[in-house]
Amino acid sequence: SQKIEQNSEALNIQEGKTATLTCNYTNYSPAYLQWYRQDPGRGPVFLLLIRENEKEKRKERLKVTFDTTLKQSLFHITASQPADSATYLCALDDSGGYNKLIFGAGTRLAVHP
Amino acid sequence: DAGVTQSPTHLIKTRGQQVTLRCSPKSGHDTVSWYQQALGQGPQFIFQYYEEEERQRGNFPDRFSGHQFPNYSSELNVNALLLGDSALYLCASSLFGVTSGITSTDTQYFGPGTRLTVL
């Protein structure tokens, strides 16, 4: 069956360091992969979208990689700040681009001063 | 420019009751998707509406139904509520069609959610 896995345990890092979050998937051949941020009690906020033919995408301090051979995406936050503390969700489009998203359970990131 | 809005913010119901949740999409968007998010889990796709019709559906029973109005706003109805229906219900709006991935309008914008508690 189809499955998306993210680090189940919280990730604790020191301010200024780079946070790296992992998203692995099985039994999918997604054309797109998206990353969202979610704060407690709020809806997810879109961060980045990467296509299957893109190896890497950057936006300010954020970087996403997409390896369709390994079936894995890595999400990096450089020079992390306490304000980056949140849950980060990985999502695959299960409808060829029509926004039927399948989400992972998310990884909680805590950045400590 | 208002983003996605949802009402109510919180709701408490008892088992067997029926509930209606409402969503107004972001200005310019024509497609509304509904997700259910249980505590500690990622959102799960319920269904999607475009041109007042259900276009895609996730693995949810018929107790979950919806509607989209001509102004693109949408309702989610859940009948015969179960304890397991307690969750954060999220509405997301987007433009219908294949994601081009070039502009931010291709992606989904989520509302703040409605927290439903079933006692």
Interface residues (C-beta under 8 A of the other chain):
Chain A: I4 Y32 Q34 Y36 G41 R42 G43 P44 V45 F46 L49 R51 L89 A91 D93 D94 S95 G96 G97 Y98 N99 K100 L101 I102 F103 G104 A105 G106
Chain B: V4 T31 S33 Y35 G40 Q41 G42 P43 Q44 F45 Q48 R55 Q56 G58 L88 L90 A92 S94 F96 G97 V98 T99 G101 S104 D106 T107 Q108 Y109 F110 G111 P112 G113 R115
